[in-house]
Amino acid sequence: MESLLYVAALIAAVAFAVLVVFLAITLKAVSKTLNNVASTVEDLEKQMNGITFETTELLKKTNRLAEDVGKKSAKLDGLFDGIKGIGETIQEFSDSLKQISSKISRDASQNQEKASQAVKWGSAVVDFVKKSKKK
């Protein structure tokens, strides 16, 4: 009976040893996996730091660009105001020319009879001079 007890103890010891070996193998695999995960997380953190830095720089450049566009747009406002003033001046000049032209047309139609009499007198004078030269 005592030998049976030793055999049972030996079986329990072997089973415990096998359990310890399998547990060690499993823990070693888990440790390797956790090391890989930690390495991946470190790489990911480095990449995120790089992305964060690049994003910050991009935002700074975008802000500078928006500010530059705002300044240039403000400068163009003055140019457009000047162009508007030139357009108004040209319109006023055109209106003045229309007024002068209509006044000349009115005056010409009012003085048309006088002009036609002047042309007749001029023709008569020219004819008289020609006749007097022939004599």
N, CA, C and O atoms as CSV, one atom per row, in Angstrom:
chain,resi,resn,atom,element,x,y,z
A,1,MET,N,N,0.806,-1.153,0.000
A,1,MET,CA,C,0.000,0.000,0.000
A,1,MET,C,C,0.877,1.255,0.000
A,1,MET,O,O,0.581,2.295,-0.589
A,2,GLU,N,N,1.911,1.067,0.671
A,2,GLU,CA,C,2.841,2.179,0.718
A,2,GLU,C,C,3.413,2.449,-0.681
A,2,GLU,O,O,3.646,3.602,-1.044
A,3,SER,N,N,3.634,1.410,-1.446
A,3,SER,CA,C,4.161,1.595,-2.773
A,3,SER,C,C,3.120,2.274,-3.678
A,3,SER,O,O,3.460,3.038,-4.582
A,4,LEU,N,N,1.870,1.978,-3.410
A,4,LEU,CA,C,0.815,2.605,-4.168
A,4,LEU,C,C,0.777,4.104,-3.884
A,4,LEU,O,O,0.506,4.916,-4.768
A,5,LEU,N,N,1.048,4.437,-2.661
A,5,LEU,CA,C,1.102,5.832,-2.253
A,5,LEU,C,C,2.272,6.543,-2.944
A,5,LEU,O,O,2.140,7.683,-3.388
A,6,TYR,N,N,3.428,5.850,-3.030
A,6,TYR,CA,C,4.586,6.435,-3.727
A,6,TYR,C,C,4.310,6.592,-5.225
A,6,TYR,O,O,4.710,7.589,-5.827
A,7,VAL,N,N,3.642,5.630,-5.817
A,7,VAL,CA,C,3.322,5.687,-7.240
A,7,VAL,C,C,2.350,6.859,-7.479
A,7,VAL,O,O,2.506,7.611,-8.441
A,8,ALA,N,N,1.352,7.007,-6.599
A,8,ALA,CA,C,0.392,8.092,-6.737
A,8,ALA,C,C,1.084,9.434,-6.595
A,8,ALA,O,O,0.787,10.377,-7.329
A,9,ALA,N,N,2.018,9.516,-5.637
A,9,ALA,CA,C,2.772,10.757,-5.444
A,9,ALA,C,C,3.629,11.035,-6.660
A,9,ALA,O,O,3.740,12.182,-7.091
A,10,LEU,N,N,4.245,9.984,-7.228
A,10,LEU,CA,C,5.084,10.128,-8.410
A,10,LEU,C,C,4.231,10.596,-9.609
A,10,LEU,O,O,4.661,11.469,-10.363
A,11,ILE,N,N,3.047,10.031,-9.786
A,11,ILE,CA,C,2.153,10.419,-10.874
A,11,ILE,C,C,1.729,11.888,-10.681
A,11,ILE,O,O,1.685,12.664,-11.635
A,12,ALA,N,N,1.421,12.245,-9.431
A,12,ALA,CA,C,1.024,13.618,-9.156
A,12,ALA,C,C,2.175,14.571,-9.436
A,12,ALA,O,O,1.968,15.665,-9.960
A,13,ALA,N,N,3.392,14.153,-9.085
A,13,ALA,CA,C,4.568,14.996,-9.315
A,13,ALA,C,C,4.816,15.154,-10.812
A,13,ALA,O,O,5.113,16.252,-11.281
A,14,VAL,N,N,4.694,14.049,-11.570
A,14,VAL,CA,C,4.901,14.106,-13.021
A,14,VAL,C,C,3.806,14.998,-13.655
A,14,VAL,O,O,4.091,15.823,-14.523
A,15,ALA,N,N,2.575,14.815,-13.210
A,15,ALA,CA,C,1.474,15.613,-13.743
A,15,ALA,C,C,1.695,17.088,-13.426
A,15,ALA,O,O,1.457,17.956,-14.266
A,16,PHE,N,N,2.152,17.361,-12.209
A,16,PHE,CA,C,2.443,18.737,-11.831
A,16,PHE,C,C,3.583,19.301,-12.678
A,16,PHE,O,O,3.531,20.461,-13.086
A,17,ALA,N,N,4.604,18.501,-12.944
A,17,ALA,CA,C,5.745,18.926,-13.756
A,17,ALA,C,C,5.282,19.221,-15.193
A,17,ALA,O,O,5.685,20.219,-15.791
A,18,VAL,N,N,4.421,18.330,-15.739
A,18,VAL,CA,C,3.905,18.538,-17.092
A,18,VAL,C,C,3.068,19.818,-17.118
A,18,VAL,O,O,3.169,20.609,-18.056
A,19,LEU,N,N,2.242,20.022,-16.085
A,19,LEU,CA,C,1.430,21.224,-15.996
A,19,LEU,C,C,2.295,22.469,-15.935
A,19,LEU,O,O,1.996,23.471,-16.585
A,20,VAL,N,N,3.372,22.411,-15.152
A,20,VAL,CA,C,4.295,23.542,-15.032
A,20,VAL,C,C,4.978,23.824,-16.376
A,20,VAL,O,O,5.142,24.983,-16.758
A,21,VAL,N,N,5.375,22.767,-17.091
A,21,VAL,CA,C,6.039,22.933,-18.387
A,21,VAL,C,C,5.066,23.598,-19.377
A,21,VAL,O,O,5.427,24.566,-20.046
A,22,PHE,N,N,3.830,23.073,-19.466
A,22,PHE,CA,C,2.856,23.664,-20.384
A,22,PHE,C,C,2.497,25.095,-19.976
A,22,PHE,O,O,2.316,25.966,-20.827
A,23,LEU,N,N,2.399,25.322,-18.680
A,23,LEU,CA,C,2.126,26.667,-18.194
A,23,LEU,C,C,3.281,27.606,-18.529
A,23,LEU,O,O,3.043,28.762,-18.879
A,24,ALA,N,N,4.515,27.144,-18.430
A,24,ALA,CA,C,5.694,27.952,-18.771
A,24,ALA,C,C,5.702,28.276,-20.266
A,24,ALA,O,O,5.989,29.408,-20.655
A,25,ILE,N,N,5.384,27.277,-21.109
A,25,ILE,CA,C,5.340,27.488,-22.558
A,25,ILE,C,C,4.260,28.527,-22.889
A,25,ILE,O,O,4.485,29.438,-23.686
A,26,THR,N,N,3.095,28.377,-22.269
A,26,THR,CA,C,1.994,29.310,-22.515
A,26,THR,C,C,2.364,30.717,-22.068
A,26,THR,O,O,2.123,31.687,-22.786
A,27,LEU,N,N,2.952,30.824,-20.879
A,27,LEU,CA,C,3.348,32.140,-20.374
A,27,LEU,C,C,4.423,32.782,-21.250
A,27,LEU,O,O,4.430,33.997,-21.450
A,28,LYS,N,N,5.338,31.944,-21.776
A,28,LYS,CA,C,6.382,32.459,-22.659
A,28,LYS,C,C,5.752,33.002,-23.951
A,28,LYS,O,O,6.154,34.062,-24.430
A,29,ALA,N,N,4.770,32.287,-24.518
A,29,ALA,CA,C,4.083,32.739,-25.741
A,29,ALA,C,C,3.305,34.025,-25.462
A,29,ALA,O,O,3.288,34.947,-26.278
A,30,VAL,N,N,2.656,34.066,-24.281
A,30,VAL,CA,C,1.914,35.271,-23.923
A,30,VAL,C,C,2.869,36.446,-23.745
A,30,VAL,O,O,2.564,37.568,-24.151
A,31,SER,N,N,4.007,36.191,-23.147
A,31,SER,CA,C,5.012,37.241,-22.956
A,31,SER,C,C,5.518,37.758,-24.302
A,31,SER,O,O,5.683,38.964,-24.484
A,32,LYS,N,N,5.764,36.850,-25.241
A,32,LYS,CA,C,6.224,37.252,-26.570
A,32,LYS,C,C,5.152,38.085,-27.274
A,32,LYS,O,O,5.457,39.095,-27.908
A,33,THR,N,N,3.905,37.657,-27.157
A,33,THR,CA,C,2.800,38.395,-27.770
A,33,THR,C,C,2.673,39.786,-27.167
A,33,THR,O,O,2.486,40.765,-27.889
A,34,LEU,N,N,2.773,39.876,-25.842
A,34,LEU,CA,C,2.684,41.178,-25.182
A,34,LEU,C,C,3.850,42.087,-25.575
A,34,LEU,O,O,3.673,43.297,-25.720
A,35,ASN,N,N,5.037,41.510,-25.747
A,35,ASN,CA,C,6.182,42.306,-26.218
A,35,ASN,C,C,5.919,42.852,-27.627
A,35,ASN,O,O,6.222,44.008,-27.920
A,36,ASN,N,N,5.353,42.007,-28.490
A,36,ASN,CA,C,5.020,42.466,-29.844
A,36,ASN,C,C,3.967,43.571,-29.804
A,36,ASN,O,O,4.069,44.555,-30.537
A,37,VAL,N,N,2.967,43.411,-28.959
A,37,VAL,CA,C,1.928,44.429,-28.824
A,37,VAL,C,C,2.529,45.734,-28.313
A,37,VAL,O,O,2.200,46.814,-28.804
A,38,ALA,N,N,3.411,45.626,-27.325
A,38,ALA,CA,C,4.059,46.820,-26.781
A,38,ALA,C,C,4.894,47.513,-27.854
A,38,ALA,O,O,4.882,48.740,-27.949
A,39,SER,N,N,5.607,46.751,-28.650
A,39,SER,CA,C,6.419,47.315,-29.732
A,39,SER,C,C,5.516,48.003,-30.766
A,39,SER,O,O,5.820,49.098,-31.237
A,40,THR,N,N,4.418,47.352,-31.104
A,40,THR,CA,C,3.480,47.935,-32.055
A,40,THR,C,C,2.888,49.236,-31.514
A,40,THR,O,O,2.760,50.213,-32.252
A,41,VAL,N,N,2.531,49.252,-30.246
A,41,VAL,CA,C,1.978,50.455,-29.635
A,41,VAL,C,C,3.012,51.573,-29.620
A,41,VAL,O,O,2.663,52.731,-29.849
A,42,GLU,N,N,4.286,51.250,-29.353
A,42,GLU,CA,C,5.348,52.268,-29.385
A,42,GLU,C,C,5.500,52.850,-30.789
A,42,GLU,O,O,5.612,54.064,-30.957
A,43,ASP,N,N,5.502,51.965,-31.807
A,43,ASP,CA,C,5.594,52.448,-33.189
A,43,ASP,C,C,4.396,53.326,-33.544
A,43,ASP,O,O,4.533,54.357,-34.202
A,44,LEU,N,N,3.231,52.895,-33.095
A,44,LEU,CA,C,2.027,53.670,-33.350
A,44,LEU,C,C,2.098,55.031,-32.665
A,44,LEU,O,O,1.669,56.036,-33.232
A,45,GLU,N,N,2.630,55.065,-31.463
A,45,GLU,CA,C,2.779,56.334,-30.738
A,45,GLU,C,C,3.742,57.264,-31.464
A,45,GLU,O,O,3.492,58.465,-31.563
A,46,LYS,N,N,4.847,56.710,-31.976
A,46,LYS,CA,C,5.805,57.522,-32.738
A,46,LYS,C,C,5.142,58.075,-34.001
A,46,LYS,O,O,5.319,59.245,-34.339
A,47,GLN,N,N,4.386,57.233,-34.690
A,47,GLN,CA,C,3.703,57.695,-35.902
A,47,GLN,C,C,2.663,58.757,-35.572
A,47,GLN,O,O,2.513,59.731,-36.310
A,48,MET,N,N,1.950,58.574,-34.474
A,48,MET,CA,C,0.953,59.571,-34.070
A,48,MET,C,C,1.620,60.897,-33.708
A,48,MET,O,O,1.078,61.963,-34.001
A,49,ASN,N,N,2.784,60.839,-33.077
A,49,ASN,CA,C,3.522,62.075,-32.775
A,49,ASN,C,C,3.917,62.784,-34.071
A,49,ASN,O,O,3.801,64.005,-34.179
A,50,GLY,N,N,4.385,62.008,-35.052
A,50,GLY,CA,C,4.746,62.593,-36.348
A,50,GLY,C,C,3.540,63.198,-37.039
A,50,GLY,O,O,3.625,64.294,-37.593
A,51,ILE,N,N,2.413,62.493,-37.011
A,51,ILE,CA,C,1.192,62.997,-37.639
A,51,ILE,C,C,0.717,64.258,-36.927
A,51,ILE,O,O,0.288,65.219,-37.566
A,52,THR,N,N,0.800,64.245,-35.595
A,52,THR,CA,C,0.382,65.419,-34.825
A,52,THR,C,C,1.252,66.624,-35.175
A,52,THR,O,O,0.742,67.730,-35.353
A,53,PHE,N,N,2.555,66.411,-35.272
A,53,PHE,CA,C,3.472,67.510,-35.624
A,53,PHE,C,C,3.165,68.039,-37.022
A,53,PHE,O,O,3.087,69.250,-37.229
A,54,GLU,N,N,2.991,67.132,-37.977
A,54,GLU,CA,C,2.713,67.552,-39.350
A,54,GLU,C,C,1.363,68.274,-39.437
A,54,GLU,O,O,1.223,69.249,-40.176
A,55,THR,N,N,0.384,67.797,-38.687
A,55,THR,CA,C,-0.928,68.446,-38.684
A,55,THR,C,C,-0.831,69.853,-38.103
A,55,THR,O,O,-1.447,70.790,-38.610
A,56,THR,N,N,-0.056,69.988,-37.042
A,56,THR,CA,C,0.139,71.313,-36.440
A,56,THR,C,C,0.809,72.258,-37.424
A,56,THR,O,O,0.388,73.406,-37.566
A,57,GLU,N,N,1.837,71.792,-38.099
A,57,GLU,CA,C,2.521,72.622,-39.097
A,57,GLU,C,C,1.581,72.983,-40.243
A,57,GLU,O,O,1.594,74.114,-40.728
A,58,LEU,N,N,0.767,72.022,-40.673
A,58,LEU,CA,C,-0.183,72.285,-41.751
A,58,LEU,C,C,-1.204,73.341,-41.326
A,58,LEU,O,O,-1.554,74.217,-42.116
A,59,LEU,N,N,-1.678,73.262,-40.091
A,59,LEU,CA,C,-2.619,74.268,-39.596
A,59,LEU,C,C,-1.971,75.648,-39.530
A,59,LEU,O,O,-2.608,76.651,-39.851
A,60,LYS,N,N,-0.705,75.699,-39.115
A,60,LYS,CA,C,-0.009,76.991,-39.075
A,60,LYS,C,C,0.099,77.580,-40.479
A,60,LYS,O,O,-0.158,78.766,-40.688
A,61,LYS,N,N,0.484,76.737,-41.440
A,61,LYS,CA,C,0.612,77.215,-42.817
A,61,LYS,C,C,-0.743,77.649,-43.367
A,61,LYS,O,O,-0.837,78.646,-44.083
A,62,THR,N,N,-1.780,76.905,-43.035
A,62,THR,CA,C,-3.122,77.262,-43.493
A,62,THR,C,C,-3.551,78.601,-42.912
A,62,THR,O,O,-4.140,79.425,-43.612
A,63,ASN,N,N,-3.259,78.820,-41.639
A,63,ASN,CA,C,-3.600,80.101,-41.016
A,63,ASN,C,C,-2.840,81.250,-41.661
A,63,ASN,O,O,-3.405,82.316,-41.904
A,64,ARG,N,N,-1.540,81.029,-41.943
A,64,ARG,CA,C,-0.759,82.077,-42.609
A,64,ARG,C,C,-1.313,82.357,-44.003
A,64,ARG,O,O,-1.404,83.509,-44.427
A,65,LEU,N,N,-1.679,81.292,-44.707
A,65,LEU,CA,C,-2.234,81.454,-46.051
A,65,LEU,C,C,-3.561,82.204,-46.005
A,65,LEU,O,O,-3.803,83.090,-46.825
A,66,ALA,N,N,-4.420,81.855,-45.053
A,66,ALA,CA,C,-5.707,82.550,-44.922
A,66,ALA,C,C,-5.489,84.027,-44.588
A,66,ALA,O,O,-6.205,84.894,-45.089
A,67,GLU,N,N,-4.510,84.304,-43.751
A,67,GLU,CA,C,-4.206,85.700,-43.406
A,67,GLU,C,C,-3.701,86.452,-44.636
A,67,GLU,O,O,-4.090,87.597,-44.871
A,68,ASP,N,N,-2.839,85.811,-45.417
A,68,ASP,CA,C,-2.302,86.430,-46.630
A,68,ASP,C,C,-3.414,86.688,-47.640
A,68,ASP,O,O,-3.457,87.746,-48.266
A,69,VAL,N,N,-4.302,85.729,-47.794
A,69,VAL,CA,C,-5.420,85.908,-48.716
A,69,VAL,C,C,-6.306,87.061,-48.243
A,69,VAL,O,O,-6.789,87.848,-49.058
A,70,GLY,N,N,-6.520,87.161,-46.936
A,70,GLY,CA,C,-7.320,88.267,-46.396
A,70,GLY,C,C,-6.686,89.616,-46.693
A,70,GLY,O,O,-7.376,90.560,-47.079
A,71,LYS,N,N,-5.360,89.711,-46.511
A,71,LYS,CA,C,-4.666,90.972,-46.788
A,71,LYS,C,C,-4.767,91.334,-48.262
A,71,LYS,O,O,-5.056,92.478,-48.613
A,72,LYS,N,N,-4.529,90.354,-49.119
A,72,LYS,CA,C,-4.577,90.622,-50.562
A,72,LYS,C,C,-5.999,90.968,-50.997
A,72,LYS,O,O,-6.198,91.807,-51.876
A,73,SER,N,N,-6.969,90.332,-50.390
A,73,SER,CA,C,-8.358,90.656,-50.705
A,73,SER,C,C,-8.682,92.095,-50.302
A,73,SER,O,O,-9.391,92.804,-51.017
A,74,ALA,N,N,-8.157,92.518,-49.150
A,74,ALA,CA,C,-8.385,93.903,-48.713
A,74,ALA,C,C,-7.739,94.881,-49.696
A,74,ALA,O,O,-8.307,95.936,-49.978
A,75,LYS,N,N,-6.562,94.541,-50.219
A,75,LYS,CA,C,-5.914,95.404,-51.207
A,75,LYS,C,C,-6.739,95.469,-52.491
A,75,LYS,O,O,-6.829,96.521,-53.126
A,76,LEU,N,N,-7.336,94.346,-52.867
A,76,LEU,CA,C,-8.146,94.335,-54.085
A,76,LEU,C,C,-9.417,95.158,-53.909
A,76,LEU,O,O,-9.946,95.694,-54.883
A,77,ASP,N,N,-9.909,95.263,-52.682
A,77,ASP,CA,C,-11.096,96.092,-52.447
A,77,ASP,C,C,-10.832,97.537,-52.877
A,77,ASP,O,O,-11.686,98.168,-53.500
A,78,GLY,N,N,-9.661,98.051,-52.546
A,78,GLY,CA,C,-9.304,99.413,-52.970
A,78,GLY,C,C,-9.242,99.524,-54.478
A,78,GLY,O,O,-9.684,100.517,-55.056
A,79,LEU,N,N,-8.693,98.505,-55.113
A,79,LEU,CA,C,-8.607,98.509,-56.579
A,79,LEU,C,C,-9.999,98.527,-57.197
A,79,LEU,O,O,-10.261,99.280,-58.135
A,80,PHE,N,N,-10.886,97.695,-56.668
A,80,PHE,CA,C,-12.245,97.663,-57.205
A,80,PHE,C,C,-12.976,98.974,-56.946
A,80,PHE,O,O,-13.779,99.405,-57.773
A,81,ASP,N,N,-12.713,99.609,-55.816
A,81,ASP,CA,C,-13.309,100.920,-55.558
A,81,ASP,C,C,-12.817,101.937,-56.587
A,81,ASP,O,O,-13.592,102.752,-57.089
A,82,GLY,N,N,-11.513,101.879,-56.895
A,82,GLY,CA,C,-10.951,102.774,-57.911
A,82,GLY,C,C,-11.561,102.527,-59.272
A,82,GLY,O,O,-11.895,103.472,-59.988
A,83,ILE,N,N,-11.708,101.274,-59.632
A,83,ILE,CA,C,-12.310,100.932,-60.922
A,83,ILE,C,C,-13.754,101.415,-60.968
A,83,ILE,O,O,-14.224,101.899,-61.998
A,84,LYS,N,N,-14.446,101.282,-59.854
A,84,LYS,CA,C,-15.832,101.764,-59.794
A,84,LYS,C,C,-15.873,103.278,-60.024
A,84,LYS,O,O,-16.732,103.783,-60.747
A,85,GLY,N,N,-14.929,103.995,-59.398
A,85,GLY,CA,C,-14.861,105.451,-59.592
A,85,GLY,C,C,-14.578,105.810,-61.033
A,85,GLY,O,O,-15.170,106.745,-61.571
A,86,ILE,N,N,-13.668,105.068,-61.668
A,86,ILE,CA,C,-13.368,105.320,-63.081
A,86,ILE,C,C,-14.611,105.077,-63.930
A,86,ILE,O,O,-14.908,105.850,-64.841
A,87,GLY,N,N,-15.335,104.003,-63.628
A,87,GLY,CA,C,-16.561,103.710,-64.374
A,87,GLY,C,C,-17.589,104.824,-64.231
A,87,GLY,O,O,-18.253,105.204,-65.196
A,88,GLU,N,N,-17.708,105.343,-63.006
A,88,GLU,CA,C,-18.652,106.443,-62.789
A,88,GLU,C,C,-18.220,107.697,-63.550
A,88,GLU,O,O,-19.057,108.404,-64.112
A,89,THR,N,N,-16.918,107.970,-63.566
A,89,THR,CA,C,-16.410,109.130,-64.297
A,89,THR,C,C,-16.676,108.987,-65.793
A,89,THR,O,O,-17.091,109.944,-66.446
A,90,ILE,N,N,-16.439,107.805,-66.328
A,90,ILE,CA,C,-16.688,107.573,-67.753
A,90,ILE,C,C,-18.171,107.729,-68.058
A,90,ILE,O,O,-18.541,108.287,-69.091
A,91,GLN,N,N,-19.015,107.239,-67.163
A,91,GLN,CA,C,-20.469,107.385,-67.362
A,91,GLN,C,C,-20.870,108.847,-67.373
A,91,GLN,O,O,-21.670,109.274,-68.206
A,92,GLU,N,N,-20.308,109.620,-66.439
A,92,GLU,CA,C,-20.612,111.056,-66.398
A,92,GLU,C,C,-20.115,111.747,-67.663
A,92,GLU,O,O,-20.804,112.615,-68.199
A,93,PHE,N,N,-18.927,111.376,-68.149
A,93,PHE,CA,C,-18.384,111.938,-69.381
A,93,PHE,C,C,-19.288,111.601,-70.561
A,93,PHE,O,O,-19.563,112.447,-71.412
A,94,SER,N,N,-19.740,110.363,-70.596
A,94,SER,CA,C,-20.640,109.952,-71.675
A,94,SER,C,C,-21.943,110.729,-71.619
A,94,SER,O,O,-22.459,111.150,-72.654
A,95,ASP,N,N,-22.482,110.924,-70.420
A,95,ASP,CA,C,-23.709,111.725,-70.281
A,95,ASP,C,C,-23.481,113.157,-70.758
A,95,ASP,O,O,-24.340,113.736,-71.424
A,96,SER,N,N,-22.322,113.730,-70.419
A,96,SER,CA,C,-22.003,115.092,-70.857
A,96,SER,C,C,-21.931,115.163,-72.375
A,96,SER,O,O,-22.454,116.099,-72.980
A,97,LEU,N,N,-21.279,114.166,-72.999
A,97,LEU,CA,C,-21.198,114.139,-74.462
A,97,LEU,C,C,-22.590,114.043,-75.090
A,97,LEU,O,O,-22.860,114.683,-76.106
A,98,LYS,N,N,-23.468,113.246,-74.488
A,98,LYS,CA,C,-24.832,113.137,-75.010
A,98,LYS,C,C,-25.546,114.477,-74.924
A,98,LYS,O,O,-26.248,114.879,-75.852
A,99,GLN,N,N,-25.362,115.164,-73.801
A,99,GLN,CA,C,-26.006,116.464,-73.636
A,99,GLN,C,C,-25.483,117.462,-74.663
A,99,GLN,O,O,-26.260,118.193,-75.277
A,100,ILE,N,N,-24.168,117.492,-74.847
A,100,ILE,CA,C,-23.570,118.412,-75.827
A,100,ILE,C,C,-24.061,118.068,-77.228
A,100,ILE,O,O,-24.410,118.957,-78.004
A,101,SER,N,N,-24.088,116.790,-77.546
A,101,SER,CA,C,-24.528,116.361,-78.874
A,101,SER,C,C,-25.985,116.738,-79.116
A,101,SER,O,O,-26.336,117.227,-80.190
A,102,SER,N,N,-26.825,116.509,-78.119
A,102,SER,CA,C,-28.237,116.869,-78.305
A,102,SER,C,C,-28.396,118.378,-78.413
A,102,SER,O,O,-29.248,118.849,-79.166
A,103,LYS,N,N,-27.595,119.152,-77.676
A,103,LYS,CA,C,-27.665,120.615,-77.768
A,103,LYS,C,C,-27.237,121.074,-79.163
A,103,LYS,O,O,-27.866,121.946,-79.763
A,104,ILE,N,N,-26.162,120.477,-79.663
A,104,ILE,CA,C,-25.694,120.838,-81.009
A,104,ILE,C,C,-26.768,120.490,-82.036
A,104,ILE,O,O,-27.018,121.268,-82.956
A,105,SER,N,N,-27.401,119.335,-81.889
A,105,SER,CA,C,-28.454,118.935,-82.832
A,105,SER,C,C,-29.623,119.908,-82.768
A,105,SER,O,O,-30.153,120.313,-83.803
A,106,ARG,N,N,-30.029,120.286,-81.558
A,106,ARG,CA,C,-31.128,121.251,-81.399
A,106,ARG,C,C,-30.768,122.587,-82.027
A,106,ARG,O,O,-31.547,123.174,-82.777
A,107,ASP,N,N,-29.550,123.060,-81.696
A,107,ASP,CA,C,-29.118,124.349,-82.243
A,107,ASP,C,C,-29.023,124.292,-83.760
A,107,ASP,O,O,-29.388,125.246,-84.447
A,108,ALA,N,N,-28.530,123.166,-84.286
A,108,ALA,CA,C,-28.401,123.032,-85.736
A,108,ALA,C,C,-29.771,123.045,-86.393
A,108,ALA,O,O,-29.958,123.676,-87.434
A,109,SER,N,N,-30.739,122.342,-85.784
A,109,SER,CA,C,-32.073,122.332,-86.403
A,109,SER,C,C,-32.734,123.700,-86.291
A,109,SER,O,O,-33.478,124.099,-87.187
A,110,GLN,N,N,-32.475,124.423,-85.208
A,110,GLN,CA,C,-33.037,125.765,-85.055
A,110,GLN,C,C,-32.390,126.743,-86.032
A,110,GLN,O,O,-33.050,127.649,-86.542
A,111,ASN,N,N,-31.113,126.559,-86.287
A,111,ASN,CA,C,-30.388,127.499,-87.154
A,111,ASN,C,C,-30.247,126.971,-88.581
A,111,ASN,O,O,-29.464,127.498,-89.371
A,112,GLN,N,N,-30.995,125.950,-88.898
A,112,GLN,CA,C,-30.869,125.339,-90.218
A,112,GLN,C,C,-31.271,126.321,-91.317
A,112,GLN,O,O,-30.617,126.405,-92.356
A,113,GLU,N,N,-32.314,127.036,-91.082
A,113,GLU,CA,C,-32.761,127.978,-92.102
A,113,GLU,C,C,-31.734,129.076,-92.308
A,113,GLU,O,O,-31.457,129.478,-93.438
A,114,LYS,N,N,-31.173,129.556,-91.209
A,114,LYS,CA,C,-30.141,130.600,-91.325
A,114,LYS,C,C,-28.935,130.061,-92.083
A,114,LYS,O,O,-28.338,130.761,-92.902
A,115,ALA,N,N,-28.584,128.811,-91.803
A,115,ALA,CA,C,-27.433,128.214,-92.486
A,115,ALA,C,C,-27.723,128.056,-93.971
A,115,ALA,O,O,-26.848,128.295,-94.804
A,116,SER,N,N,-28.932,127.659,-94.306
A,116,SER,CA,C,-29.254,127.475,-95.706
A,116,SER,C,C,-29.244,128.814,-96.435
A,116,SER,O,O,-28.833,128.876,-97.594
A,117,GLN,N,N,-29.686,129.881,-95.784
A,117,GLN,CA,C,-29.627,131.213,-96.390
A,117,GLN,C,C,-28.171,131.644,-96.560
A,117,GLN,O,O,-27.805,132.249,-97.568
A,118,ALA,N,N,-27.347,131.324,-95.559
A,118,ALA,CA,C,-25.931,131.683,-95.660
A,118,ALA,C,C,-25.281,130.954,-96.826
A,118,ALA,O,O,-24.450,131.529,-97.530
A,119,VAL,N,N,-25.648,129.695,-97.036
A,119,VAL,CA,C,-25.091,128.932,-98.160
A,119,VAL,C,C,-25.555,129.545,-99.473
A,119,VAL,O,O,-24.773,129.653,-100.417
A,120,LYS,N,N,-26.809,129.941,-99.541
A,120,LYS,CA,C,-27.316,130.577,-100.773
A,120,LYS,C,C,-26.574,131.875,-101.041
A,120,LYS,O,O,-26.168,132.140,-102.173
A,121,TRP,N,N,-26.395,132.682,-100.006
A,121,TRP,CA,C,-25.656,133.941,-100.169
A,121,TRP,C,C,-24.216,133.671,-100.577
A,121,TRP,O,O,-23.645,134.359,-101.423
A,122,GLY,N,N,-23.642,132.636,-99.941
A,122,GLY,CA,C,-22.261,132.293,-100.309
A,122,GLY,C,C,-22.165,131.888,-101.760
A,122,GLY,O,O,-21.239,132.293,-102.462
A,123,SER,N,N,-23.128,131.082,-102.223
A,123,SER,CA,C,-23.136,130.649,-103.625
A,123,SER,C,C,-23.317,131.845,-104.546
A,123,SER,O,O,-22.680,131.940,-105.595
A,124,ALA,N,N,-24.195,132.760,-104.137
A,124,ALA,CA,C,-24.447,133.947,-104.958
A,124,ALA,C,C,-23.184,134.789,-105.057
A,124,ALA,O,O,-22.859,135.307,-106.125
A,125,VAL,N,N,-22.462,134.928,-103.925
A,125,VAL,CA,C,-21.231,135.716,-103.927
A,125,VAL,C,C,-20.197,135.052,-104.816
A,125,VAL,O,O,-19.520,135.727,-105.592
A,126,VAL,N,N,-20.067,133.725,-104.711
A,126,VAL,CA,C,-19.092,133.000,-105.535
A,126,VAL,C,C,-19.452,133.164,-107.008
A,126,VAL,O,O,-18.566,133.392,-107.832
A,127,ASP,N,N,-20.728,133.053,-107.355
A,127,ASP,CA,C,-21.150,133.230,-108.747
A,127,ASP,C,C,-20.845,134.648,-109.221
A,127,ASP,O,O,-20.383,134.850,-110.344
A,128,PHE,N,N,-21.106,135.621,-108.364
A,128,PHE,CA,C,-20.840,137.016,-108.706
A,128,PHE,C,C,-19.353,137.239,-108.967
A,128,PHE,O,O,-18.963,137.919,-109.916
A,129,VAL,N,N,-18.525,136.638,-108.086
A,129,VAL,CA,C,-17.061,136.803,-108.259
A,129,VAL,C,C,-16.641,136.142,-109.576
A,129,VAL,O,O,-15.827,136.706,-110.307
A,130,LYS,N,N,-17.167,134.987,-109.885
A,130,LYS,CA,C,-16.790,134.293,-111.137
A,130,LYS,C,C,-17.206,135.119,-112.353
A,130,LYS,O,O,-16.464,135.232,-113.330
A,131,LYS,N,N,-18.389,135.683,-112.273
A,131,LYS,CA,C,-18.864,136.486,-113.393
A,131,LYS,C,C,-18.031,137.757,-113.569
A,131,LYS,O,O,-17.724,138.187,-114.681
A,132,SER,N,N,-17.683,138.331,-112.424
A,132,SER,CA,C,-16.891,139.550,-112.515
A,132,SER,C,C,-15.486,139.246,-113.032
A,132,SER,O,O,-14.877,140.109,-113.665
A,133,LYS,N,N,-14.962,138.075,-112.791
A,133,LYS,CA,C,-13.633,137.720,-113.289
A,133,LYS,C,C,-13.694,137.492,-114.807
A,133,LYS,O,O,-12.739,137.788,-115.524
A,134,LYS,N,N,-14.790,136.982,-115.269
A,134,LYS,CA,C,-14.920,136.710,-116.701
A,134,LYS,C,C,-14.989,138.017,-117.494
A,134,LYS,O,O,-14.550,138.070,-118.643
A,135,LYS,N,N,-15.525,139.042,-116.900
A,135,LYS,CA,C,-15.664,140.332,-117.580
A,135,LYS,C,C,-14.415,141.036,-117.506
A,135,LYS,O,O,-14.304,142.151,-118.016
